[in-house]
Structure formats: structure tokens, C-alpha cells
Amino acid sequence: MLGTVIALDYRIIFDNRIPWDAYFSFDNRAIVMTGGGFERHPLSNYFFNWIKEFALLFSHGKKDETFRLVLAWCSNFAVSLSLVQVYKYLKNIITLPKKISLLILFFFSFFSTPILLSFTPETYTYTLLFLVLFNYYAALKIRKEEKIPAIALALAAVSIGGLTVTNVVKVYIPLLFEKNVFRNWRKFGNLVLRVLISVSVFVLLFLYRLDFKFLNFLNKSGEQYEKFSNPKVTPIWDMIVSWFFGGNMLFSGFVIKDYHNKKGFQYKALFMDVYTSWIPYVFVAAVLLLVLWSFAKNFKNKFVQILMISFLVDIAIHCVLKFGLHTSYIYGGHFIFVVPVLLGWLFYGYKDSPKILSFLYVTVSVLFFYLAFNNVFRMAEFFNFLEMYYR
């Protein structure tokens, strides 16, 4: 519904004159038309070429409101499937009661990341789906004490790493927790073979995309790191809290800036500001405390360790190396699904403690109501922005 209204009534989902940054630094047109920079999104050009051609099929070759509508529906479908996979993880892997699973799912569905990605044709949208799907699949395999096949690893590496190259490492994290893999040399050898096969497939496709000019990739990667890692005026701690952790859950206030497409077309761009009230900081702190509590409570749980290691990859990239930290509120598709799943494991850790379960249920409910109120209010502001500049 949200994507349908935005696609039919406003230009912001796709406008041929606006290559990037119309809202929150998303590069809709650049991603749809070219797949983005090959140094960060090595295989996304193939993926988005299919989506573009699919949308053009319905719009009869025109990049009009029908074209935007199909793009929005594809994004909405991907996010909806992501929510389904999160629910399946809560129900089938963690085995939570339906009441708790639904609370966590509704809580997650009101995060800013699922809301924005539900109508945004971007790599993050489909990365969210593929990462959640793979984590659920890997958890099923590990629970059954089965190996993750080389074909599945190759498909995951190509789809997840192909959309954003740094995410490829997350495909191999679950392998570290296969049964007796470091105690039996045959199992370890089999693991190495599966990794080599999947990595070879990914690297060959990657090099083919680069026309086998690997040095060009290294040069471009260095340029991108310099471009997106320069410190801003905002204090680093506030960027981490307001944008990396908070911005992917709870909308902050918005800032409108004047932009141009370097070809003479002027347009308005929308960005998130840091939080200006103490309440959002308390919200973010409360959620992070619950996540850390879950990790501490389930420290020996291999499923929780997989999730935390995956999360730490993004923390290292954005908070330590500061890559894209100033716009890290758009990267939630890479990691924010970890939050509801770890909340699920926290509930599981106290399944035999009714009082603590009640406390957790009330706490998450209060956080949910505040989150929903804030994000609905901010989306109303977003629509005001659309009404003023993108009719």
C-alpha cells in the first residue's frame, strides 16, 4: 500500500533526472540502471537488469508511474518475504510461542529499515532478503547437524556477495559451527573444499564483471574508502548511535538539502539528522542492552554466536573503519535483522522464568508503541516532503 501510493503519486522512487541521494542517500536510479559501482556491488548489474526489464515489460518500455509501481512492488515483495523468514526463524529455530513471535515481528516491521526498503529499489532491499533467508537455511542445517552443500554456498556467495561484496564473508560464518568440523580432518577438508568451490565461482564471476582487471577494483575500492570514510562535523559517537544503530530502527528528524545532477537539474534531497531529544537515545540504549543481554545469556549458543559475528562485521566496517558512517542509516539491510532474532533468543533464554518473560514482553511492547508512534509521525513528514517537491 505504501509503495503503491508513493509510486503512483510521486516521482521519488525513480526519476531519470535524479541519479542519487533524493532521499536518505539511496541511489535508486543508478542502481536500477547500472547496478551501482562494481567495486562495491560486483554482480548487481545483472540482478537489477532483470528487475528493470521486468518493470519495463509492464510499462511498455516507458519509465513512468507503472515502471515505478513494479519496482516498488518488487521491493515490497522482497521485504515481505524477509519478514516471513524472520518469523519462521523465531517459530522454527528458536521455537517461541506465537504470541511472542508476533510481537517481535511487528516490532521489527516498524523499524525504519523495513519501512524504507519496502518501496526502495536498492541493493540493501534484496540483500536483506538473501541474508535472512540464508541465515534461516544455515540454522536449519546446523540444527540437523548437516553440512551446507557447496552449491548452496556458491549461490549464497553470488547472491549476497554479488550485491555487496563485503557481505560475502557472512556466508562462511555458519561453517565454523558445523559439528566436529575442527576435530575431524576429513570434515575439515570437506569444509575447505566447499569453501574453495564457492569462492572460485564467486571470484570468477567477479573477475568476468571486471574484465579481469583486478587492479582497477583495488584502485576504485581505495577511492571509495577515501570518499565515504572522511570524518564529518558530527561527533563519531553520535553518528554511531543516531545513524548506525538508531537510524536503522527509529527515524530521527529530517534535513532538506539542495542538490543537482551535474547536468543542470536542481532537486531537493532529504537526509536524517542526529537525535535532538533524550528519548530516542534511551530507546536505542534499551534495544542495545536487550541485544547484549541476549548475547550474554546465550553466549554458548552457536546460533547466537553466528548472528553476533555477522553483526560485528558491519560494526567493524562502519563504526571502526567509519566507511559510510555518516549515512549508515541506509545500511540496515545488511544487519538490522539480527536485532529481532537476538530478542527472540533472549525470550528463549528465560522460557522457564515467567516473571522475567513478563518483564521482557512488557518492555518490548512499550518500545514497540513508541517506535510505531515515532515512525508513523516521521513518515507523515516524509510525505509532506514528497508533496512539496516530488509531485
LUMZA-457568 format. One record per residue: x, y, z of N, C-alpha, C in turn. Coordinates in steps of 0.001 Angstrom, whole numbers, padded with zeros to 6 digits, always signed. Atoms other than C-alpha are relative to their C-alpha. Example, Ala and Ser with C-alpha at 12.3 -4.5 7.8 and 13.67 -1.06 7.14 Angstrom:
// LUMZA-457568
+000890-001190+000000+012300-004500+007800+000900+001200+000000/-000820-001190-000060+013670-001060+007140-000770+001090+000730/
// end
This chain:
// LUMZA-457568
+000836-001201+000000+000000+000000+000000+000876+001259+000000/-000887-001158-000097+002766+002449+000994+000738+000228-001316/-000739-000113+001249+004846+001734-002095-000883+000357-001175/+000936-000284+001092+001804+001851-004365-000326+001484-000066/+000328-001430-000056+000836+005347-003215+001191+000845-000444/-001192-000787+000339+004399+006654-003478+000338-000127-001485/-000342+000217+001409+004951+005099-006915-000956+000713-000942/+001001-000573+000900+001703+006360-008446-000093+001519+000104/+000229-001434-000215+001606+009841-006933+001266+000850+000020/-001233-000778-000141+005270+010832-006627+001122-000588-000864/-001084+000383+000899+008478+010696-008693+001215-000573+000718/-001246+000198-000740+010928+009901-005922+000580-001405-000131/-000523+001358+000133+011210+006122-006434+000925-000116-001205/-000859+000012+001188+012614+006641-009919-000273+001242-000830/+000066-001175+000867+013306+009853-011782+001291+000024-000807/-001181+000080+000866+015659+009741-014776+000958+001165+000185/-000847-001175-000173+016969+013191-013889+000775-000022+001311/-000611+000026-001336+017973+012239-010328+000757-001313+000179/-000764+001249-000068+020811+009677-010240+000198-000543+001412/-000326+000450-001359+021315+009564-006473-000516+000991+001047/+000181-000836-001202+020528+010890-002984-001297+000794+000092/+001269-000730-000135+016906+012012-003456-000528-000114+001421/+000400+000174-001393+016119+010549-000047+000951-000971+000687/-000843+000798-000891+018481+009232+002626+001189-000665-000702/-001190+000499+000706+021382+008691+000172-000224-001288-000779/+000263+001138+000873+019656+005862-001695+000270+000409-001448/-000368-000281+001393+020869+005638-005299-000928-000740-000962/+000985+000786+000737+017664+004355-006888+000283-000106-001492/-000172+000044+001455+018226+005353-010494+001317-000669-000382/-001309+000575+000318+021927+004471-010519-000008-001516+000185/+000058+001434-000263+021208+001048-009012-000852-000709-001046/+000904+000642+000962+018280+000234-011312+000619-000047-001394/-000515-000086+001367+020069+001343-014480+001352-000689-000180/-001362+000541+000173+023635+000144-013809+000401-001023+001057/-000377+000900-001082+023624-001914-010603+000932+000632+001016/-000910-000665-000931+025859+000627-008872+001453-000264-000352/-001437+000160+000246+029648+000737-008665+000444-001441+000137/-000424+001407-000006+031284-002607-009486+000902-000327+001176/-000919+000265-001104+033802-002178-006654-000734-000354+001282/+000796+000335-001187+031014-002448-004050-001113-000992-000309/+001128+000857+000393+028252-004228-005977+000372-000752-001277/-000622+000584+001199+030147-006540-008348-000942-000674-000984/+000892+000734+000899+027237-008564-009743-001416+000555-000013/+001366-000525-000100+024240-006361-009005-000523+000523-001333/+000474-000476+001304+024148-005066-012582-000845-001054-000709/+000790+001074+000606+022890-008483-013763-001353-000117+000689/+001228+000159-000782+020340-008722-010968-000988+001119-000301/+000913-001124+000213+018913-005246-011468-000366+000182-001472/+000407-000017+001407+018934-005597-015235-001257-000842-000196/+001208+000838+000058+016399-008416-014770-001200+000747+000570/+001104-000743-000618+014298-006274-012448-000442+001154-000900/+000326-001112+000902+014495-003301-014826-000798-000492-001203/+000705+000533+001171+013450-005416-017821-001390-000501+000379/+001303+000463-000483+010637-006949-015771-000957+001176+000158/+000834-001194-000175+009339-003479-014873-000363+000624-001346/+000264-000566+001330+009670-002248-018478-001011-000830-000778/+000968+000881+000652+007644-005245-019614-001425+000456+000282/+001341-000441-000395+004626-003928-017714-000267+001451-000393/+000184-001424+000332+005242-000265-018541+000147+000271-001495/-000136-000112+001463+005647-000976-022281+001195+000860-000395/-001246-000674+000335+009184+000358-022285+000130+001416+000510/-000039-001369-000515+008360+003618-020524+000403+000009+001477/-000388-000156-001411+009880+004786-017246-000977+000966+000670/+001087-000823-000523+006576+006110-015947-000467-000525+001353/+000508+000437-001301+004371+005519-012893-000181-001514+000078/+000104+001464-000001+003787+001891-013933+001364-000627+000247/-001379+000448-000221+007551+001362-014080+000365+000138+001471/-000273-000222-001431+007880+002870-010599-000799-000967+000860/+000868+000885-000780+004984+000758-009355+000563-001416+000055/-000568+001353+000024+006582-002525-010448+001270-000059+000840/-001206-000051-000833+009894-001501-008875-000363-000026+001482/+000435-000059-001400+008074-000680-005626-000576-001331+000449/+000591+001292-000357+006117-003949-005668+001068-001083+000168/-001102+000958-000147+009306-005954-006199+000697+000192+001346/-000629-000293-001293+010860-004218-003196-000893-000432+001150/+000948+000382-001044+007730-004743-001132-000060-001513+000165/+000019+001467-000032+007686-008433-002046+001239-000537+000713/-001247+000438-000626+011340-008812-001008-000017+000233+001507/+000059-000305-001436+010798-007106+002363-001032-000882+000694/+001029+000873-000577+007606-009104+002983+000540-001409+000207/-000614+001320-000147+009496-012346+002347+001041-000003+001117/-000975-000112-001091+012218-011130+004714-000690-000110+001354/+000759+000069-001252+009631-010641+007460-000503-001415+000249/+000457+001388-000127+008252-014119+006777+001142-000885+000494/-001146+000807-000411+011739-015611+007133+000391+000269+001449/-000272-000319-001408+012304-013773+010420-000995-000723+000897/+001032+000690-000789+009009-015163+011711+000268-001503+000040/-000298+001438+000044+009958-018681+010573+001190-000334+000893/-001146+000215-000880+013285-018338+012390-000460+000001+001460/+000492-000091-001377+011505-017276+015584-000817-001225+000382/+000894+001129-000282+008984-020120+015316+000703-001346-000106/-000540+001328+000298+011020-022984+013872+001391-000251+000565/-001353+000175-000542+014579-022386+015075+000008+000260+001505/+000017-000343-001427+014011-020649+018419-001173-000668+000713/+001229+000642-000520+010573-022315+018898-000706+000863+001046/+000721-000899-000898+008963-019285+020526-001503-000165-000169/+001463-000012+000140+005222-019137+021250-000431+001043-001028/+000496-000890+001055+003149-017433+018567-000149+001436+000494/+000229-001331-000562+002302-014510+020861+001287+000822+000029/-001283-000703-000086+005956-013600+021424+000583+000229-001390/-000526-000124+001363+006964-014251+017808-000658+001153-000743/+000722-001070+000691+004268-011894+016522+000374+001374+000551/-000414-001279-000586+005241-009152+018982+001343+000437-000576/-001327-000327+000528+008866-009308+017850-000082+000344-001482/+000141-000263+001436+007825-009455+014193-000601+001378-000263/+000607-001323+000175+005558-006395+014480+000983+001104+000402/-001026-000950-000436+008313-004600+016385+000999+000244-001133/-000973-000109+001087+010768-005320+013565-000598+000656-001243/+000625-000528+001221+008292-004443+010807-000166+001518+000038/+000097-001456-000117+008063-000886+012175+001368+000675+000085/-001330-000608+000089+011834-000378+012068+000056+000864-001259/-000124-000878+001165+012828+002386+009671+000537-000734-001226/-000568+000728+001142+014816-000048+007509-001050-000757-000803/+001043+000666+000799+011905-002348+006516-000990+000974-000629/+000944-000985+000554+009655+000689+006042+000566+000615-001277/-000598-000659+001160+012051+002456+003661+000277-000977-001140/-000343+000957+001052+013179-000652+001811-001228-000601-000667/+001218+000582+000576+009569-001718+001204-000433+000686-001288/+000316-000658+001276+009392+000783-001665+001256+000479-000731/-001257-000499+000559+013076+001372-002478+000714-001071-000822/-000745+000957+000831+014721-000433-005443+001505+000185+000193/-001405-000155-000368+018189-000790-003912+000607-001355+000317/-000680+001250-000338+020790-003462-003216-000335-000448+001417/+000284+000331-001395+020007-003286+000513-001312-000773+000137/+001311+000642-000064+016423-004383-000135+000122-001499-000205/-000114+001416+000340+017385-007693-001695+001081-000690+000828/-000988+000559-000920+020446-008170+000498-000664-000428+001299/+000749+000361-001204+018098-008145+003497-000676-001345-000175/+000687+001265+000263+016056-010942+001928+000982-001161-000059/-000939+001109+000183+019044-013068+000925+000731-000347+001297/-000685+000269-001267+020801-012674+004289-000912-000698+001001/+000944+000636-000922+017710-013546+006327-000289-001425-000456/+000282+001327+000551+016928-016470+004026+001164-000949+000237/-001162+000867-000182+020477-017818+004197+000229-000326+001468/-000180+000268-001428+020706-017443+007974-001009-001015+000507/+001017+000988-000384+017462-019357+008366+000371-001381-000532/-000397+001274+000620+018645-022067+005961+001201-000606+000732/-001193+000481-000695+022043-022332+007676-000340-000497+001400/+000411+000425-001346+020384-022554+011106-000700-001354-000052/+000657+001304+000162+018198-025422+009877+001030-001106-000198/-001029+001001+000272+021242-027275+008560+000810-000320+001256/-000806+000205-001204+023236-026772+011753-000806-000718+001075/+000841+000672-000993+020312-027817+013947-000139-001488-000311/+000110+001403+000419+020016-031040+011941+001364-000680-000077/-001380+000489+000049+023821-031453+012146+000374-000460-001400/-000303+000287+001400+024059-031430+008355+000964+001045-000552/-000913-000932+000666+026637-029828+006075-000782+000921-000941/+000556-000912+001001+025799-026789+003993+000677-000331-001327/-000607+000447+001262+026335-028018+000399+000761+001111-000717/-000802-000959+000756+028851-026353-001899-000865+000826-000944/+000887-000724+000921+026070-025433-004342-000726+001120+000738/+000693-001016-000795+024159-023606-001596+000949+001133+000375/-000993-001025-000341+027336-021800-000529+000317+000886-001204/-000300-000767+001210+028075-020775-004110-001142+000947-000346/+001165-000848+000279+024532-019485-004643-000077+001165+000980/+000041-001053-001022+024684-017567-001362+001106+001024-000230/-001122-000917+000242+028106-016100-002174-000283+000912-001186/+000282-000783+001204+026983-014973-005632-001120+001004+000246/+001143-000894-000223+023657-013519-004472+000302+001051+001063/-000274-000930-001103+024776-011958-001167+001248+000841-000280/-001230-000728+000304+028355-011055-002086-000070+000749-001312/+000141-000675+001283+027334-010139-005613-000690+001338+000114/+000690-001273-000208+025020-007412-004340+000857+000983+000789/-000947-000841-000756+027524-006087-001776+001171-000881+000405/-001130+000918-000085+030993-007594-001802+000422-000307+001437/-000450+000234-001377+031754-007162+001920-000865-001007+000744/+000884+000948-000677+028793-009354+002846+000346-001452-000287/-000292+001382+000371+030312-012433+001223+000599-000775+001173/-000607+000679-001146+032244-013196+004420-001055-000614+000915/+001062+000496-000879+028925-013722+006239-000515-001368-000430/+000446+001299+000508+028181-016724+004042+000772-001132+000670/-000869+001062-000506+031063-018651+005603+000036-000083+001522/+000011+000032-001468+030464-017826+009266-000678-001256+000551/+000637+001205-000548+027977-020712+009852+000845-001264-000128/-000830+001195+000180+030572-023213+008578+000876-000262+001220/-000848+000147-001187+032634-022565+011705-000688-000783+001102/+000773+000629-001072+029845-024119+013769-000612-001337-000417/+000428+001349+000369+029249-027339+011852+000617-001005+000967/-000397+000950-001043+029575-030374+014110+001363-000635-000289/-001318+000648+000019+033139-031561+014804+000864+000391-001199/-000720-000363+001223+034470-029649+011816+001484+000251+000260/-001404-000234-000321+037722-028816+013636+000619-001164+000785/-000500+001175-000726+038070-032216+015312+000217-001196-000919/-000108+001093+000963+037830-034442+012259+000620+000560-001277/-000712-000591+001131+040344-033796+009492-000740-000189-001313/+000771+000206+001233+038052-035263+006837-001117+001041-000119/+001053-001019+000024+035233-032943+007809+000591+001379-000278/-000650-001286+000244+037637-030034+007868+000429+000127-001462/-000386-000006+001407+038981-030983+004452-001191+000215-000912/+001225-000188+000781+035440-031205+003118-000473+001446+000070/+000374-001411-000164+034710-027743+004537+000870+000882-000895/-000918-000793+000827+037814-026314+002836-000351-000142-001474/+000362+000241+001397+036773-027915-000461-001259+000768-000384/+001246-000723+000278+033259-026456-000250+000238+001506-000084/-000322-001428+000026+034668-023024+000534+000732+000358-001288/-000766-000272+001216+037137-023211-002356-000887+000001-001237/+000904+000070+001152+034412-024224-004808-000856+001260-000081/+000895-001166+000007+032049-021436-003765+000766+001298-000238/-000814-001199+000202+034806-018814-003593+000459+000093-001455/-000442+000010+001398+036068-019866-007028-001102+000477-000931/+001135-000428+000825+032611-019435-008543-000197+001506+000121/+000200-001432-000233+032229-016006-006951+001111+000832-000633/-001141-000765+000511+035727-014817-007884+000014+000015-001528/+000016+000050+001464+035422-015987-011499-001059+000933-000579/+001058-000900+000462+032115-014172-011941+000383+001459+000256/-000452-001349-000358+033573-011131-010189+001036+000496-001017/-001047-000387+000946+036652-011089-012447-000561+000195-001406/+000651-000158+001305+034466-011563-015519-000681+001361-000080/+000652-001317-000065+032499-008495-014427+001036+001116-000148/-001064-001004+000064+035805-006593-014082+000804-000077-001288/-000783+000262+001214+037013-007872-017451+001424-000403+000386/-001250+000531-000544+039783-009495-015353+001041+001091+000287/-000889-001107-000366+041255-006073-014480-000103+000235+001503/+000154-000020-001450+041656-006688-010755+000598+001253+000632/-000620-001212-000553+043948-003707-010145-000959+001185-000053/+001005-001055+000110+041129-001467-011309-000944-000037+001192/+000858+000176-001180+038990-002905-008499+000682+000547+001249/-000727-000475-001179+041689-002185-005907+000084+001523+000019/-000074-001464+000074+042101+001390-007119-001338+000646+000330/+001337-000534-000245+038351+002015-007116-000400-000167+001460/+000337+000247-001405+037983+000446-003662+000684+001016+000897/-000719-001011-000769+040649+002781-002311-000648+001365-000107/+000684-001279+000207+038878+005769-003831-001301+000062+000787/+001278+000042-000707+035548+004681-002363+000208+000125+001503/-000259-000078-001442+037058+004220+001097+000339+001430+000406/-000353-001389-000294+038577+007698+000997-001232+000898-000058/+001180-000836+000203+035309+009188-000243-001004-000151+001125/+001076+000256-000952+032994+007531+002275+000464-000165+001440/-000506+000187-001365+035241+007397+005353+000551+001278+000612/-000489-001262-000560+036196+011040+005805-000874+000437+001162/+000796-000412-001161+035123+012280+009248-000827+001245-000277/+000885-001149+000157+032194+014716+009362+000041+000866+001258/+000050-000910-001143+031438+017584+011737-000654-000679+001194/+000716+000696-001073+029072+015361+013744+000952-000906+000773/-000847+000899-000792+030821+013557+016645-000218-001464-000388/+000079+001397+000433+031586+009926+015825-000973-000788+000865/+000897+000755-000880+029723+008618+018891-001457+000254-000363/+001380-000333+000341+026583+010451+017784-000393-000607-001344/+000280+000665+001269+026850+009122+014228-000269-001485+000218/+000186+001426-000281+027160+005596+015623-001356-000252+000647/+001260+000199-000723+024198+005965+017990-001202+000419-000842/+001157-000556+000706+021901+008139+015867-000217-000604-001376/+000129+000441+001392+022628+006700+012434+000258-001486-000186/-000279+001424+000216+024241+003257+012613-000976-000884+000766/+000927+000806-000798+022262+001750+015484-001419+000557-000068/+001335-000575-000108+019354+004153+015868-000700+000222-001316/+000633-000370+001258+018744+005277+012302-000611-001146-000763/+000562+001171+000662+018015+001747+011137-001198-000575+000742/+001189+000411-000751+015299+001380+013765-000984+001150+000152/+000849-001117-000409+013961+004763+014828+000353+001248-000810/-000242-001213+000778+013602+007718+012460+000366+001167+000912/-000288-001279-000658+015226+010948+013591-000676+001100-000806/+000514-001099+000805+014321+014394+012320+000691+000036-001354/-000521-000040+001359+014940+015194+008657+000612+001361-000329/-000653-001211+000492+017156+017735+006919-000130+000026-001517/+000139-000151+001451+016459+019047+003398+001190+000790-000540/-001148-000672+000611+019409+019980+001182-000243+000204-001497/+000062-000256+001442+019779+021426-002311+001064-000826-000714/-000912+000833+000781+021318+019028-004821-000185+000290-001483/+000159-000067+001454+021937+018917-008575+000632-001251-000607/-000464+001237+000637+022634+016106-011037+001236+000192-000871/-001204-000343+000761+025760+017775-012514-000292+000244-001479/+000397-000306+001381+023785+018386-015705-001007+001145-000029/+000852-001179-000030+021888+021464-014602-001343-000170+000677/+001305+000207-000638+018877+019850-012905+000136+000118+001515/-000014-000220-001448+018256+021080-009349-001127-000798+000654/+001048+000723-000724+016363+018995-006799+000276+000046+001499/-000106+000028-001457+015729+018684-003078+000301-001426+000465/-000380+001303-000546+017332+015840-001122-000266-000025+001501/+000366+000156-001409+016267+014503+002273+001005-000900+000707/-000945+000777-000798+018651+013255+004966-000477-000059+001446/+000319+000091-001423+018399+012145+008582+000971+000850+000804/-000811-000742-000958+019639+014395+011348+000309-000922+001176/-000198+000751-001242+021032+013130+014651-001190+000275+000915/+001104-000196-000938+018573+012781+017515+000201+001303+000778/-000065-001282-000717+017742+016043+019264-000693-000057+001357/+000661+000186-001292+015846+014642+022262+000645-001176+000720/-000600+001095-000761+016953+012323+025052-000779-001303-000157/+000834+001207+000073+014063+009885+024459+000504-000991-001051/-000528+000961+000975+015417+008363+021189+001291-000674+000456/-001236+000601-000503+018794+007836+022852-000309-001091+001027/+000421+001011-000974+017061+005971+025682-000543-001227-000725/+000539+001113+000791+015192+003859+023107+001130-000848-000576/-001120+000728+000606+018406+002939+021283+000791-000745+001068/-000737+000640-001092+020185+002208+024570-000747-001220+000519/+000805+001118-000498+017309-000018+025716+000079-001196-000942/-000071+001099+000972+017337-002061+022499+001384-000640+000013/-001356+000543-000026+021126-002425+022576+000266-000793+001270/-000150+000755-001250+021001-003517+026220-000677-001360-000101/+000693+001277+000193+018463-006198+025301+000808-000929-000900/-000824+000798+000911+020692-007362+022441+001229-000552+000721/-001174+000449-000751+023771-007517+024683-000382-000997+001083/+000511+000938-001007+021737-009242+027391-000239-001358-000650/+000249+001244+000723+020666-011840+024847+001306-000724-000306/-001294+000601+000319+024262-012403+023777+000650-000592+001244/-000593+000489-001245+025450-012754+027383-000731-001240+000511/+000803+001122-000485+022590-015085+028305+000218-001252-000839/-000118+001141+000918+023108-017289+025251+001401-000096-000592/-001363-000108+000515+026862-016911+024934+000497-001296-000639/-000473+001287+000518+027454-020625+024324-000881-000550-001118/+000921+000421+001057+024615-020870+021814+000616+000331-001364/-000691-000232+001277+026161-021332+018362-000823+000839-000971/+000840-000820+000871+023170-019753+016616+000160+001488+000327/-000203-001384-000441+023626-016590+018663+001394+000481-000387/-001364-000374+000376+027366-016601+018008+000097+000323-001487/+000022-000275+001445+026742-016761+014248-000544+001398-000260/+000628-001307+000191+024459-013737+014456+000901+001135+000470/-000839-001067-000546+026832-011710+016615+001261+000216-000834/-001185-000153+000854+029872-012425+014441-000375+000749-001276/+000496-000688+001196+027850-011345+011409-000212+001488+000280/+000240-001383-000406+026815-008172+013246+001318+000749+000179/-001300-000628-000245+030423-007477+014244+000710+000377-001297/-000576-000350+001302+031433-007485+010572-000421+001413-000394/+000504-001326+000363+029209-004448+009978+000457+001070+000983/-000509-000956-000988+030267-002788+013224+001438+000389-000343/-001389-000278+000375+033895-003103+012105+000070+000907-001224/-000035-000776+001249+033169-001708+008622-000437+001443+000226/+000600-001332-000093+031011+001242+009640+000430+000794+001234/-000323-000719-001243+031947+002076+013245+001501+000097+000262/-001450-000024-000217+035638+001156+013358+000711+000651-001185/-000618-000570+001203+036701+001856+009764-000710+001268-000466/+000812-001196+000278+033973+004539+009542-000426+000111-001463/+000451-000038+001396+033032+003556+005982-001497+000305-000044/+001404-000369+000147+029779+005338+005161-000713+000276+001307/+000627-000198-001307+029180+006102+008832-000977+001166-000014/+000861-001188+000027+027639+009496+008010-001345-000265-000673/+001301+000393+000569+024875+007727+006041-000314-001452+000343/+000141+001420-000345+024886+004403+007886-001433-000411+000292/+001409+000346-000190+021121+004622+008400-000598-000681-001228/+000528+000713+001175+020741+003155+004893+000541-001425-000102/-000641+001310+000117+022875+000057+005537-000691-001089+000814/+000661+000950-000888+020378-001674+007826-000359-001324-000638/+000303+001258+000677+019537-004270+005192+001088-001038+000174/-001121+000916-000191+022940-005788+005942+000025-000640+001385/-000197+000501-001363+022488-006326+009665-001182+000148+000957/+000983-000334-001035+019354-004989+011378-000921-001161+000341/+000820+001176-000304+017514-008331+011155+000547-000775+001193/-000603+000673-001153+019931-009539+013837-000714+000397+001289/+000636-000498-001223+018085-007409+016421-001242-000807+000378/+001173+000789-000405+014670-009174+016332+000329-001454+000297/-000349+001402-000239+016298-012596+016138+000683-000158+001358/-000641+000067-001320+018511-011897+019162-000998+000270+001122/+001075-000175-000984+015447-010604+021014-000737-001315+000203/+000633+001312-000104+013881-013955+020223+000805-000956+000861/-000851+000866-000820+016841-015768+021734+000000+000433+001466/+000096-000467-001384+016566-013574+024839-001253-000562+000664/+001225+000603-000530+012963-014683+025340+000195-001499+000229/-000244+001443-000124+014069-018273+024766+000838-000307+001241/-000880+000230-001138+016759-017963+027429-000717+000023+001336/+000767-000082-001250+014086-017229+030040-001361-000676-000129/+001278+000690+000227+011386-019619+028842-000547-000656+001259/+000437+000624-001252+011269-021169+032321-000067+001005+001153/+000070-001052-001023+011173-017826+034168-001144+000954-000320/+001192-000789+000362+007619-016391+033944+000119+001491+000318/-000099-001413-000378+008439-013141+035770+000886+000784-000963/-000897-000686+000936+011362-012258+033522-000625+000044-001387/+000701+000005+001289+009343-013282+030462-001023+001126-000065/+001000-001076-000047+006581-010910+031530+000671+001364-000097/-000748-001256+000064+009121-008134+032082+000470+000287-001425/-000477-000173+001372+010605-008690+028623-001146+000334-000945/+001158-000228+000878+007172-008797+026991-000507+001436+000145/+000460-001372-000246+006116-005523+028620+001010+001005-000557/-001046-000909+000481+009458-003881+027803-000033+000145-001515/+000034-000042+001462+009341-004819+024117-001293+000647-000488/+001279-000621+000377+005668-003779+023964+000075+001520+000105/-000149-001451-000177+006485-000312+025340+000895+000576-001095/-000900-000446+001066+009392+000027+022918-000709-000001-001351/+000737+000101+001260+007110-001086+020083-000962+001169-000185/+000975-001089+000120+004428+001510+020813+000695+001343-000249/-000738-001243+000253+006974+004317+020979+000565+000013-001417/-000551+000120+001351+008670+003081+017803-001065+000270-001057/+001076-000157+000983+005366+002872+015917-000471+001449-000067/+000453-001395-000031+004248+006335+017049+001011+000913-000684/-001044-000860+000562+007573+007956+016169+000127-000181-001509/-000254+000239+001421+007996+006285+012790-001192+000345-000883/+001180-000442+000755+004418+006907+011660+000012+001524-000122/-000091-001466+000019+004867+010567+012606+001055+000473-001001/-001074-000396+000918+008158+010788+010693-000365-000307-001452/+000418+000301+001370+006645+009095+007640-001008+001034-000502/+000898-001098+000389+003949+011781+007657+000828+001199-000464/-000904-001070+000431+006791+014316+007458+000627-000326-001353/-000564+000432+001280+008297+012292+004623-000985+000263-001139/+001018-000250+001018+005013+012524+002709-000175+001500-000251/+000037-001453+000204+004969+016286+003276+001132+000444-000932/-001141-000274+000880+008407+016399+001660-000318-000405-001441/+000372+000465+001340+007122+014346-001286-001022+000932-000637/+001072-000858+000513+004065+016551-001637+000560+001340-000482/-000560-001310+000343+006175+019704-001774+000924-000048-001214/-001072-000013+001000+008939+018569-004127-000050-001116-001049/-000062+001148+000914+008107+015298-005895-001345-000411-000578/+001284+000277+000636+004527+015508-007189+000198-000280-001482/
// end
